[in-house]
Amino acid sequence: MVVALLILAAIVGLILFANWVLTNATLKPPKTPLFLSPRDMEIPYEEMDFQSEDGTRLRGWWLPAREPVGIAVLCHGYLMNRSEPLTVARGLWASGFHCLVFDFRASGRSEGVICTIGHKEAQDALAAVQWAAARAPELPIVAYGASMGGAAVIMAAAREPRIQAVVADSAYCRLNHAVDDWWDKALGKLAWLTKPTQWLGTLITKVPPKTVAPEAHISAITPRPVLIIHGTHDTLLKPYHAERLFAAAQEPKRLWWAQGSDHVQARFDHPDQFYSLVTHFFREAVAAKAQTANVSD
């Protein structure tokens, strides 16, 4: 009996240790090097940096448009950096948007060690908006985010009325569900063994994953428009995330299903539709803002 208990204790201890290693690796990931720059695309740019709410210094690129109609703040996904949304920025820059692309904390060349997968990244997005608003205060601001960046943008826009429109590409509805989906994809039937990662993560970040919930905040964005993009075959964040976000959002809202696409793959699988949709959505939003301002005057 004693031997059996010792073996059981050893197994439990091993599982908890493995979960601790997984949690640390998830929240303190290696920084992915930049892999694409505006220079590669022959777009003029400036190196810039700013501080997030807690003082973490973030770095990015400012892409000035020749005849600007607005400012687009673009936010990357988990394990990525400012290079990831640069192709989206190129399309928006060409259509008249100044673009700000930056590295979240603990990503790219920004400061920070811990990635909170959305919670403090929303604060980073807010700081980016504040920097952009100070740089060109006369222009309306829109925001695009992919995956974790999409979740951060939703939560930021709920707090920041200067964000006039939001595009959330492959965002999660609630972080605890996203974590479950990630481990399910990685481990299949063994995913239940990773359940302790959620409370271990709470010990590190001081924030329970279930409280990082874009679906709880998205309704506050109204009357500003929201566009949700999601792949019908997303295996990392299953399609129910988009369904729940769309259900929680208020009008004006739109949901575009990228047929056959996996996670953040709509721009590659359906480039003509994707880039046209995002550009026109943002152009319409800033035009509506301008019209409202003219009526008020």
C-alpha positions in Angstrom: 0.0 0.0 0.0 2.8 2.4 0.9 4.7 1.6 -2.3 1.5 2.3 -4.3 1.0 5.6 -2.6 4.6 6.6 -3.2 4.3 5.7 -6.9 1.1 7.7 -7.1 2.7 10.7 -5.4 5.7 10.5 -7.8 3.3 10.4 -10.8 1.4 13.4 -9.6 4.6 15.3 -8.8 5.9 14.5 -12.3 2.7 15.7 -13.9 2.8 19.0 -11.8 6.4 19.5 -12.7 5.7 19.0 -16.4 2.9 21.5 -16.1 5.1 24.0 -14.4 7.7 23.7 -17.2 4.9 24.0 -19.9 3.4 27.1 -18.1 6.8 28.8 -17.9 7.6 28.0 -21.5 4.2 29.4 -22.6 4.3 32.6 -20.6 8.1 33.2 -21.1 8.6 32.2 -24.7 11.7 32.9 -26.8 11.4 36.1 -28.8 11.0 35.5 -32.5 13.4 37.6 -34.6 12.0 40.1 -37.0 11.6 38.5 -40.4 10.2 41.3 -42.6 10.7 45.0 -42.6 9.1 48.0 -44.3 12.3 48.4 -46.2 11.8 45.0 -47.8 8.5 46.3 -49.1 9.9 49.7 -50.1 7.7 51.5 -47.6 9.0 54.6 -45.9 9.2 54.1 -42.1 10.6 55.4 -38.8 11.8 53.4 -35.9 9.8 54.4 -32.8 9.2 53.4 -29.2 6.8 54.2 -26.4 5.9 53.0 -22.9 3.0 50.9 -21.9 0.9 51.6 -18.8 3.3 49.8 -16.5 6.4 51.4 -18.0 7.4 48.5 -20.2 9.1 50.0 -23.3 7.7 48.8 -26.6 9.3 49.2 -30.0 7.8 49.4 -33.5 7.6 51.1 -36.9 5.7 54.1 -38.0 4.7 54.0 -41.7 3.7 57.6 -42.8 1.2 57.8 -45.7 1.4 60.6 -48.3 -2.2 61.7 -48.1 -3.5 60.2 -44.9 -7.1 59.6 -44.1 -6.5 57.8 -40.8 -4.2 55.8 -38.6 -4.2 52.0 -38.4 -2.7 50.3 -35.4 -1.8 46.7 -36.1 -1.2 44.1 -33.4 0.5 40.7 -33.9 -0.3 37.3 -32.5 1.3 35.1 -29.8 4.9 34.1 -30.6 5.0 36.6 -33.4 6.2 40.2 -33.7 5.6 43.4 -35.7 6.7 41.6 -38.9 3.6 39.4 -38.9 0.9 42.1 -39.7 3.2 44.0 -42.0 1.5 42.7 -45.2 -1.8 44.0 -43.8 -0.2 47.3 -43.0 1.1 47.5 -46.6 -2.4 47.4 -48.0 -3.7 49.9 -45.5 -0.7 52.2 -46.1 -1.3 52.1 -49.8 -4.9 53.1 -49.3 -4.0 56.2 -47.2 -3.5 55.1 -43.6 -0.5 56.0 -41.5 0.3 52.6 -39.9 1.8 51.8 -36.5 3.1 48.2 -36.1 4.8 47.3 -32.9 6.0 44.5 -30.8 4.0 43.5 -27.7 5.8 43.1 -24.4 8.1 40.0 -24.3 8.0 39.9 -28.1 10.3 41.1 -30.9 12.5 43.9 -29.7 10.3 45.2 -26.9 11.1 44.9 -23.3 9.4 42.4 -20.9 9.8 38.8 -20.0 6.3 37.6 -19.4 3.6 37.3 -22.2 0.2 37.4 -20.6 -1.5 36.3 -23.9 -3.9 39.2 -24.0 -4.3 40.8 -20.6 -1.4 43.2 -20.5 -1.2 43.2 -24.3 -4.5 45.1 -24.3 -2.7 47.8 -22.2 0.1 47.8 -24.8 -2.4 48.3 -27.6 -3.9 51.2 -25.6 -0.4 52.8 -25.3 0.1 52.4 -29.1 -3.2 54.2 -29.7 -2.2 57.0 -27.3 1.2 57.4 -29.1 -0.5 57.4 -32.6 -3.1 60.0 -31.4 -0.4 62.3 -30.2 1.5 61.9 -33.5 -1.4 62.8 -35.7 -4.2 64.1 -33.4 -6.4 65.2 -36.3 -6.8 61.7 -37.8 -9.2 58.9 -36.8 -7.7 55.7 -35.5 -8.7 52.1 -36.5 -7.2 48.8 -35.2 -6.4 45.4 -36.6 -5.3 42.4 -34.5 -4.5 38.8 -35.3 -5.1 36.0 -32.8 -3.9 37.2 -29.4 -3.6 40.7 -31.0 -7.3 40.5 -32.1 -8.3 39.7 -28.5 -6.1 42.6 -27.2 -7.6 45.0 -29.7 -11.2 44.1 -28.7 -10.4 44.7 -25.1 -8.5 47.9 -25.8 -11.3 49.3 -28.0 -13.9 48.7 -25.3 -11.9 51.1 -23.1 -10.6 53.6 -25.8 -13.3 55.5 -27.8 -10.6 56.9 -30.1 -10.5 53.5 -31.8 -13.1 54.1 -34.5 -13.3 50.5 -35.9 -11.9 47.0 -35.1 -10.9 44.1 -37.2 -10.3 40.9 -35.1 -8.7 38.1 -37.1 -8.8 34.7 -35.5 -9.3 36.1 -32.0 -10.3 34.0 -29.0 -13.5 34.7 -27.0 -12.1 33.8 -23.6 -8.5 32.8 -22.7 -9.3 29.7 -20.7 -11.1 28.2 -23.6 -8.2 29.2 -25.9 -5.8 27.4 -23.6 -8.0 24.3 -23.7 -8.1 24.4 -27.5 -4.3 24.8 -27.7 -3.5 21.8 -25.6 -6.2 19.8 -27.3 -4.6 20.4 -30.7 -1.1 19.7 -29.3 -1.8 16.6 -27.1 -5.2 15.3 -28.2 -6.7 12.8 -25.7 -3.8 13.6 -23.3 -4.8 17.3 -23.1 -6.5 16.8 -19.7 -3.1 16.3 -18.1 -2.4 20.0 -18.8 -5.3 21.3 -16.7 -3.0 22.6 -14.0 -1.3 25.0 -16.4 -4.3 27.4 -16.0 -4.0 27.8 -12.2 -0.2 27.7 -12.4 -0.4 30.5 -15.0 -2.6 32.5 -12.6 0.1 32.2 -10.0 2.6 33.8 -12.4 0.4 36.5 -14.0 -2.0 37.1 -11.1 -4.8 37.0 -13.6 -7.1 33.9 -14.0 -7.4 33.0 -17.7 -11.2 32.9 -17.6 -11.3 36.7 -16.7 -9.3 37.6 -19.9 -12.5 37.6 -21.9 -13.0 39.7 -25.1 -16.5 38.4 -25.3 -17.3 40.2 -22.0 -16.1 43.6 -23.4 -16.9 43.6 -27.1 -20.4 45.0 -26.6 -18.9 48.2 -25.3 -17.4 49.0 -28.7 -20.8 49.9 -30.2 -21.7 52.2 -32.0 -18.3 51.7 -33.6 -18.1 48.9 -36.2 -16.5 45.5 -35.5 -15.4 43.0 -38.2 -14.6 39.4 -37.0 -12.6 37.2 -39.4 -12.2 33.5 -38.7 -11.3 30.4 -40.6 -13.9 27.7 -40.9 -11.2 25.1 -40.3 -9.3 26.9 -37.5 -7.7 24.0 -35.5 -6.0 26.3 -33.0 -8.9 28.5 -32.0 -12.0 26.6 -33.0 -14.8 28.5 -34.9 -17.0 28.7 -31.8 -14.7 31.6 -30.6 -15.9 33.7 -33.5 -19.5 32.7 -33.0 -19.4 33.7 -29.4 -17.7 37.0 -30.1 -20.2 37.8 -32.8 -23.1 37.0 -30.6 -21.8 39.2 -27.8 -21.0 42.2 -30.1 -23.6 44.9 -30.8 -24.4 46.4 -34.1 -22.8 47.5 -36.4 -21.0 44.2 -36.6 -19.9 41.7 -39.3 -18.6 38.2 -39.3 -16.6 36.8 -42.3 -15.9 33.1 -42.5 -12.8 32.3 -44.5 -13.8 29.1 -46.1 -11.4 26.2 -45.5 -8.8 28.4 -43.7 -6.9 27.5 -40.6 -5.6 29.9 -37.9 -4.8 33.4 -39.3 -4.6 32.0 -42.8 -7.4 34.0 -44.5 -5.0 36.5 -45.9 -3.1 33.7 -47.6 -6.0 31.5 -48.7 -8.3 34.3 -49.8 -6.0 37.3 -50.4 -8.2 39.3 -52.7 -11.2 39.0 -50.4 -9.3 39.5 -47.3 -7.3 42.7 -48.2 -10.3 44.2 -50.0 -12.6 43.6 -47.1 -10.3 44.9 -44.4 -9.4 48.0 -46.4 -12.9 48.9 -47.4 -14.2 48.3 -43.8 -11.7 50.7 -42.4 -12.1 53.3 -45.2 -15.9 53.2 -44.6 -15.4 53.7 -40.9 -13.2 56.8 -41.2 -15.5 58.2 -43.9 -18.4 57.8 -41.5 -16.4 59.5 -38.7 -15.6 62.4 -41.1 -19.2 62.7 -42.1 -20.4 62.8 -38.5 -17.8 65.4 -37.7 -18.9 67.6 -40.6 -22.6 67.4 -39.5 -21.6 68.3 -35.9 -19.7 71.4 -37.3 
